[in-house]
Amino acid sequence: MTSWSVVGKGSASSVQVDLKPGAALNAEPDALISMTEGIRLGAQMDAGVVGGMIRSMLGNESIFSQTLSAPVGHGAVLIGAPDIGDVELLQLSPNGHMLGGHSSVLLMGGAFLAADETVEIRTTTQRSIGRALFSGTGLFLLRASGSGKLAIAAHGSILQFNLAPGEIRAVDNGHLVAWDEFMAYEMKMAGGVQGDSFHSKLFKSAASGEGLMCYFRGPGSLWLQTHKKHEESNDRRSKTGSGVVGGCVVILVFMIFFTAAVVLLVVIPAYGGRWVANPHSDGWTLEWDQPKTKPRSRLPSAIRRRKTDTDSHDFFDEL
């Protein structure tokens, strides 16, 4: 049977996996530290091309994952996270939540380290736009489900909190690592107590530097990291700048398409243009109406001159 164990528990942990013949696991790229002679190293794109690209762009994970297997005899591998931190092992099973365990877990980007090949890792979305915008977890998360071991990594030590039914725990979003998928949580201001005015809560939340926090309600389990990454503030600033630039680009593209639509559908018809289906192709052809001219008088030229002279005499007689 495949055996998982954490080596060097603390701020610099790694995972050792003893594989039985025919067993395999999936891990993040460059997670391998060491392996025995009988281990076969490979790579795969999770969920095909589209699934791998979605996981890479939206889940903050690599498009590929490495596979480690023992095709013939027993073997052992040692894997670790790229950053110094702790590693926690979770046991997943389809009905785990009914037995006090875990059936499916949501992971923050970068938390996945390795898992048995029987554990499915997919990208999922938040159930609420408000959570995605204000919780700091983002709109897209990784979802781990199935049956087998799951190894998660974090910055600093990992602390597990098992909440009883109805129990509430507030968590700074920068310390979230993973939580049971069925757990309910909401966003609230960190400062103040019940009965305080809105302005009082807003001031205390802003002045304390905490702002909004995630309030999880039991039952369920939470996994938190004791430290935030040092690059978090720089990443936040760069992401904010990128968001502004991206918003400007989106607005510019919208204005270009809007202007083009106005010209094609409003301005051109107003000046006599019209779109006609081309019978020789599947496209459309722009045709312009002939300019309207003032109809010529059908009176003989002599009568027209006589009428003009009469009108001139009448004009001078009035003067």
Sequence and secondary structure as in RCSB ss.txt:
>XXXX:A:sequence
MTSWSVVGKGSASSVQVDLKPGAALNAEPDALISMTEGIRLGAQMDAGVVGGMIRSMLGNESIFSQTLSAPVGHG
AVLIGAPDIGDVELLQLSPNGHMLGGHSSVLLMGGAFLAADETVEIRTTTQRSIGRALFSGTGLFLLRASGSGKL
AIAAHGSILQFNLAPGEIRAVDNGHLVAWDEFMAYEMKMAGGVQGDSFHSKLFKSAASGEGLMCYFRGPGSLWLQ
THKKHEESNDRRSKTGSGVVGGCVVILVFMIFFTAAVVLLVVIPAYGGRWVANPHSDGWTLEWDQPKTKPRSRLP
SAIRRRKTDTDSHDFFDEL
>XXXX:A:secstr
  EEEEESTTTS EEEEEE TT EEEE TT EEEE TT EEEEEETTHHHHHHHHHHHSSS SEEEEEE SSS E
EEEE  SSSEEEEEEEE TTGGGGTSBSEEEE TT EEEEETTEEEEEEE S HHHHHHSSS SEEEEEEESEEE
EEEEEB EEEEEE TT EEEE GGGEEEEETT EEEEEESS  TT  HHHHHHHHHHTT  EEEEEESSEEEEEE
SS  TTHHHHHHHHHHHHHHHHHHHHHHHHHHHHHHHIIIIIHHHTTEEEEE TTSSSEEEEE          S 
HHHHHHHHHHHHHHHHHH 
